[in-house]
Amino acid sequence: GRCRLTLRGHADSVNSVQFLDQSNLLCTSSADKTVSLWDARTGLCHQTFYGHVHACNHALFNPQGNSIASCDCYGNVRVWDVRSIESRLSLDLGPHSLNKLKFDPSGQYLAMASNDSSVYLLDVDTGQVRNLSGHHTDCVLCVDFDQKGELLVSGGADDTISVWS
């Protein structure tokens, strides 16, 4: 294929990209400490979210498309309201980097992969965090839920995959 469009606006490396399901809306995170929303058809940046003080490693929409979660290299996670452009929730789990995020299918829980060898599970409604540690012996690099939200998997730099229920 050929490149149809190049989006410009971040001032440092782009670390994640995600489309909103059945939409042209694109969410990006950057080492410039911002999260941005773009129209992938026109290339226009609709909104930039400011609030991280360290490079953003990952950002993604919740399943309903009304919130974005983002994490940074110092262990901070934020949940943003897409409409009001406000931070609904901000937590400091640092100083270790948070690498990847994933919402469960309901959007109530957010899994977070951390460089401290932990998987954190955030209840977005209450702000309560559970630390699922003790299984990985090195950085956790990725997390994902199954389609029903019954299983959570995590992958680490220790060459292991953990399955959580």
C-alpha positions, -999 to +999 in steps of 0.1 A: +000+000+000+009+036-002+009+062+026-023+083+022-016+108+050+010+118+076-002+132+109+020+158+124+016+174+158+035+155+184+069+169+194+086+136+203+082+099+194+047+084+190+045+054+213+010+041+207-019+044+183-054+031+185-086+035+164-119+039+182-140+010+170-161+017+139-148+052+137-121+074+120-111+087+154-075+079+164-059+081+198-021+085+201+003+088+230+038+104+228+070+109+246+061+146+244+039+138+275+006+142+256-023+122+243-040+133+212-072+126+193-071+127+155-094+124+125-076+098+104-094+108+073-085+145+074-053+144+095-067+171+119-059+169+156-092+174+174-079+175+209-047+172+229-048+160+266-021+176+288-013+164+324+014+138+322+048+151+334+067+121+319+067+104+285+034+086+277+039+050+268+004+039+259-031+053+255-064+036+245-101+041+244-124+023+268-150+000+250-177+026+252-154+052+235-162+079+261-129+076+280-092+073+273-067+057+297-030+067+294+001+057+313+036+071+315+072+061+321+071+070+357+041+049+367+013+074+364-020+065+349-048+088+339-084+082+328-097+111+306-132+121+297-133+124+260-161+150+259-150+173+287-112+168+281-108+165+318-088+139+338-114+118+356-088+098+375-051+102+382-030+076+401+007+074+408+020+038+409+056+049+403+084+052+401+084+022+377+072+026+341+038+015+331+041-001+297+007-012+284-029-008+294-061-028+285-097-023+295-119-054+302-149-057+278-172-039+303-148-009+307-149-011+345-115-026+349-081-014+335-051-038+336-017-022+337+017-038+329+045-025+350+083-025+350+082-034+387+072-070+376+035-064+387+002-064+369-021-038+384-059-040+381-078-007+385-115-005+392-122+027+371-154+035+390-140+033+426-103+041+419-093+009+439-061-008+426-052-044+431-015-055+427-013-089+410+024-095+418+045-125+426+044-143+393+066-123+370+103-119+379+110-091+355+092-062+337+057-069+326+054-057+290+018-064+279-017-073+292-049-084+275-084-097+285-103-125+268-136-115+250-157-123+280-134-105+305-130-137+325-093-141+319-064-116+320-031-125+305+003-108+310+036-112+293+069-103+307+106-098+300+111-130+322+100-150+291+067-160+308+030-155+302+007-155+332-030-162+330-052-147+357-089-154+366 
